[in-house]
């Protein structure tokens, strides 16, 4: 049975974001989502109006792959380099309010649970959702590229 380890990340995140948007009612972008930046290193908010669901899917996948993880580790994962003009660039962390709110929504949906003093891990329902999506994607990829059946 294929897992998220076997599927390319962009394909899985795109399909998972669509599933989260359509079938899970607890995941709703807050009112401030279209206006907020994703970190101090960016100059503008994301251009994609559905960026909230994409980030939710990406965080869920990261927790599956690297869990247990906390907010500070996810801030480092979603950080970037700040452009300081003529001076050298420096690394900056991502916005914690976005990550915190997304984790709260994923917990309310039952996809993520807190492990005491260690961070968050994917729950059974979250693991089931990710494995189901991975299986569907693998079948679609096998139809497009028949050589993948041996993997």
JOKA-V337738 format. One line per field, one symbol per residue. phi: phi as a letter, one per 40 degrees, with the letter a starting at -180 (. if undefined). psi: psi as a letter, one per 40 degrees, with the letter a starting at -180 (. if undefined). burial: I if it has 9 or more other ideal C-beta (glycine too) atoms within 8 Angstrom, else O. Layout:
# JOKA-V337738
phi: ???
psi: ???
burial: ???
This chain:
# JOKA-V337738
phi: .cbdccbcdcccccccccccccbbcccbccccccbcccicccbbcccccbcccccdcccccccccbccbbcccccccccabccbgccccbcbcccccccccccccccccgcbbcbdfbhbbcccccccccccccccccccccccbcccccc
psi: hiiedeihddddddddddddddehddhhhidedeeiieieeieiiidhefdddddddddddddddeihiadddddddeaahhhfbdiiiiiiiihdddddddddddddeediihhhedaiihidddddddddddddddddddddgdeede.
burial: OIIIOOIOOOIIIIIIIIIIIOOIOOIOOOOOIOOIIIIOIIOOIOOOOOIIIIIIIIIIIIIIOOIIIIIOIIIIOIIIOIOOOOOOOOOIIIIIOIIIIIIOIIIOIOIIOOIOOOIIIIIOOIIOIIIOIIIIIIOOIIOOOOOIOOO
